[in-house]
Amino acid sequence: MIQAPTIENSTPFSYEALVELYQKLDFAKRAKTLELFLAQDAPLPKKNPPYPSSIFLERPKQIIIVVSYLLGYYSD
C-alpha cells in the first residue's frame, strides 16, 4: 500500500471541496480544463461531476484512480 507522508497542521482536501471549486468555474473554463484530460472522441460532459472514467485519456484515468483511492473511495 502507498503511504503518503503526513504533514502537521494540515487539513485534508475533500471530494466535496474539489466539487465546490469546480462548480464555481464558468462553463468556458470547465470545458478548457476538461479538454486537457478527455479522450479525443469523448464528448464534453453536459452535467456536473461525477463523470465516467471511460471518457478520460489513460494517464488522467490513472491519476483519477490514485486520487480516488487517497480520498478513501475504492472506485473511480
N, C-alpha and C positions, 0 to 999 in steps of 0.2 A: 504494500500500500504506500502511496506517496504521502510523505509527511511534509506539510508546509510549515515553514518556520513561524513561530509566534512572535508578535511584536507587542510589547507592553503599551498600555494606554491607547489601544486601537479599538475601533468599532467595526464589527463585520459589516460587509456590504450585502444587503439582502436583495433577493429577487424583486421584491416589491419596490425597492429604491431604484433598481435598474429600469423597471417598467415605468415608474413615475417620470424618470428623466427622459426616457424615450418618448413618452406621451406628450411631454412639453415641447418636443421638436415640431416644427411645422412640417407639412407633408413633403415639401420640396427637399428639406434636409433629411427626412426619413428615407426618401427614395434614393437620394445620393449615397447615403450610408449603406443601405441595403444592396445597392448595385455593386458595391465593392466585394460583397460576400456571396452573391447569388450565382448559381449556375447560369450559363448563357441562355438556355432555353426555358428557365423558370420565370413565370410571370411575377410582376411586382405585387406583393400582397396588398389586398384592399382593406384588411382589418388589422386591428391591433394584435400584439402577440397573445398567445403563443403561435409560432409558425412551425410547420413540419420541418424536420431537419433535412428531408429529401430535397428541398429547394436550394440548399447551400452547396458550394464547392466543397471538395474533400477536406482541405486544410481548415476552413472555418467550421466545418462539421466536427472535426476532431477537437477544436477549441471549445465548441459548444458542449461537447460531451464532458470535457475536463471541468469546465466552469459549472456545469450542472451537477457534477459529482461533488465538487468542492462546496457547493451551496446545499448539499445534502439530498439532492434528487438522484434517483437511480435510473432515471430515464431522461433522455434529452427531449 
